[in-house]
Amino acid sequence: MRRRMFIVAGMHRSGTSYLANVLNILGLKLPKSTLSGASDNIKGHFESSKIVSFHDDILHSLKLSWDTFHDVPGDWFYSEYAENAVKNLTEIIREDFSGKGPIVLKDPRLSLFIPLYKDLSKILDYNTYYIIPIRSPDAVAKSLFIRNKISMVRSHLIWLNYIFNIEKNTRNEKRSFVFFPDWTGDIELSISEIERDLQTKFPNRNNRSILESQFEFENHLVHSDGSPSDPKNRNNDIEALALKTLVEIKKIAKDPDNKKILLTLNKLRNKFYHLSKNYESFSIEFENKNHREVNDLKAQVSTGEVLAADLHQQVNNYKDQHDLDSQQIQEYVQQIEVVNLQIQDKERQLLDQQSTLDELTDIVNDLKAQVSTGEVLAADL
């Protein structure tokens, strides 16, 4: 029997991790290099760290990232790089999923590379099934803004890019759409509908696994709520297009072979390409304007820094002059103190001399008195 590979292909923040967890409970094998939980996904991502890194590397080489609203160039999938990518992914899957049981492969970035997985399915001789979780673009946008600070309009463009890539590249494949978080309301019914759409059964489906799946779902971990409103009430064409696309996706999920709906989706996809190009042109113009304004501000800041440096130099000069004046005053004070000490010393010397003079005067006066007395005695004689 050919090995079965179940691919969870969905936009970020659309319940892909919870869905992969439920599929694991239902008996599908997770990769060995499963990523652990994080603040934005406490219970874990249930995806291969090797495959996530590989997808990021390809996107980086194409000058894209996970939050792109641009397609991977169509001709790239026919290039030597794509051929090597398929070989490398094939080896990663062989290493990450040992044994022969059915496996579940999940990474939102995978939605941009579905043609690669079609090729590797042939190489590995796998029966491949696509389970596609869909969430309201408004709810996804709110969640992306909280986690990544991505604008609402850009988030709707990213959502559209992922959804159109998934829908276009899984036509004529065995696929099932599930709408998050609605499908978690009756998990047993939802699993039955997935099995019906894919025409296959999960190996570990029983009452216990259903209960465990329900237990794993925690409503408070749903990343932002967002009920879609009427597209007519939207202020911009991009958000209105996302809501129209959601309506058509719900229709095709119920009526997979309806050519009219598929044709409508084609038209909506073409409109998306047109709007995304306009948005990119506007973004480039806006970024150039911001770049010019930033450069002007930098020039103003630079001028301000020069003025500040001049003022700082003037302050330092004033301070140096003030310090010099203070030093001179201090020297003058010290000189005055020296002169005062000298004056005090002279005064002491004068006082000493005055005291000596007074003593000499007293002696002279005594001598004068003695002379006078001698003259009187001489006269008597």
Residue pairs with C-beta under 8 A, 6 or more apart in sequence:
2 125
2 126
2 127
3 100
3 101
3 102
3 103
3 124
3 125
3 126
3 127
4 102
4 103
4 126
4 127
4 128
4 129
4 200
5 93
5 102
5 103
5 105
5 121
5 124
5 126
5 127
5 128
5 129
6 23
6 28
6 102
6 103
6 104
6 105
6 128
6 129
6 130
6 131
7 104
7 105
7 106
7 110
7 114
7 117
7 128
7 129
7 130
7 131
8 16
8 19
8 20
8 23
8 104
8 105
8 106
8 131
8 132
8 133
9 110
9 111
9 114
9 130
9 131
9 132
9 166
9 170
10 16
10 19
10 108
10 111
10 132
10 133
10 134
10 135
10 162
10 166
11 108
11 111
11 133
11 134
11 135
11 140
11 158
11 159
11 162
11 163
12 66
12 108
12 140
12 144
12 158
12 162
13 135
13 139
13 140
13 143
13 144
13 147
13 223
13 224
14 108
14 133
14 134
14 135
14 140
14 180
15 133
15 135
15 180
15 181
15 184
15 222
16 106
16 108
16 133
17 41
17 43
17 44
17 45
17 46
17 47
17 106
18 43
18 180
18 184
18 216
18 217
19 106
19 131
19 133
19 178
19 180
20 30
20 45
20 46
20 47
20 104
20 106
21 43
21 44
21 46
21 213
21 216
22 187
22 191
22 213
22 216
23 104
23 131
23 202
24 30
24 46
24 104
25 204
25 209
25 212
25 213
25 216
26 191
26 202
26 203
26 204
26 205
26 209
26 213
27 101
27 102
27 202
27 203
27 204
27 205
27 209
28 101
28 102
28 103
28 104
28 202
28 203
29 97
29 99
29 101
29 102
29 103
29 104
30 46
30 103
30 104
31 47
31 48
31 50
31 51
31 96
31 97
31 103
31 105
32 95
32 96
32 97
32 98
33 48
33 49
33 50
33 96
34 44
34 45
34 46
34 47
34 48
34 49
35 44
35 45
35 46
35 47
35 48
35 49
35 52
36 44
36 45
37 43
37 44
37 45
38 45
40 147
40 223
42 221
43 216
43 221
45 106
46 104
46 106
47 105
47 106
47 107
48 92
48 96
48 105
48 107
50 92
50 95
50 96
51 89
51 92
51 93
51 96
51 105
51 107
51 110
52 107
52 109
54 85
54 88
54 89
54 92
55 66
55 107
55 109
55 110
55 112
55 113
56 65
56 66
56 109
58 72
58 85
58 113
59 65
59 66
59 68
59 109
59 112
61 81
62 72
62 73
62 76
64 70
64 72
66 108
66 109
67 144
67 148
67 150
67 154
67 158
68 112
68 158
68 161
69 154
69 157
69 158
69 160
69 161
69 276
69 279
70 161
70 276
70 280
71 112
71 161
71 165
72 112
72 113
76 82
77 115
77 116
82 115
82 116
85 113
85 116
86 116
86 119
86 120
86 123
89 116
89 117
89 120
90 120
90 123
90 124
93 103
93 105
93 120
93 124
94 124
97 103
101 203
102 202
102 203
105 117
108 162
110 117
111 162
111 165
111 166
112 161
112 162
112 165
114 130
114 165
114 166
114 169
114 170
115 169
117 128
118 128
118 169
118 173
121 127
121 128
127 200
128 173
128 174
129 173
129 174
129 175
129 176
129 198
129 200
130 166
130 170
130 173
130 174
130 175
130 176
131 175
131 176
131 178
131 194
131 198
132 166
132 167
132 170
132 175
132 176
132 177
132 178
133 178
133 179
133 180
133 183
134 163
134 177
134 178
134 179
134 180
134 246
134 249
134 250
134 253
135 179
135 180
135 181
136 226
136 227
136 228
136 246
137 155
137 156
137 159
137 160
137 228
137 239
137 242
137 243
137 245
137 246
138 226
138 227
138 228
138 229
138 239
138 243
139 223
139 224
139 225
139 226
139 227
140 155
140 159
140 226
141 150
141 152
141 155
141 156
141 159
141 226
142 152
142 224
142 225
142 226
143 223
143 224
144 150
144 155
144 158
145 151
145 152
145 155
146 223
146 224
147 223
150 158
152 239
153 236
153 238
153 239
153 279
154 279
156 238
156 239
156 241
156 242
157 238
157 272
157 275
157 276
157 279
159 242
160 238
160 241
160 242
160 245
160 272
160 276
161 272
161 276
163 245
163 249
164 245
164 265
164 268
164 269
164 272
167 249
167 252
167 265
168 269
171 262
174 197
174 198
174 199
174 200
175 197
175 198
175 256
176 193
176 194
176 197
176 198
176 253
177 197
177 249
177 250
177 252
177 253
178 190
178 193
178 194
179 250
179 253
181 219
181 222
183 190
184 190
184 214
184 217
187 210
187 213
187 214
187 217
188 210
191 202
191 205
191 210
191 213
195 201
195 202
195 205
197 256
228 243
228 246
229 243
230 243
231 239
231 240
231 241
231 243
231 244
231 247
232 240
234 240
234 243
237 275
238 275
238 279
241 268
241 271
241 272
241 275
244 268
245 265
245 268
245 272
248 261
248 264
248 265
248 268
249 265
251 258
251 261
252 258
252 261
252 262
252 265
255 261
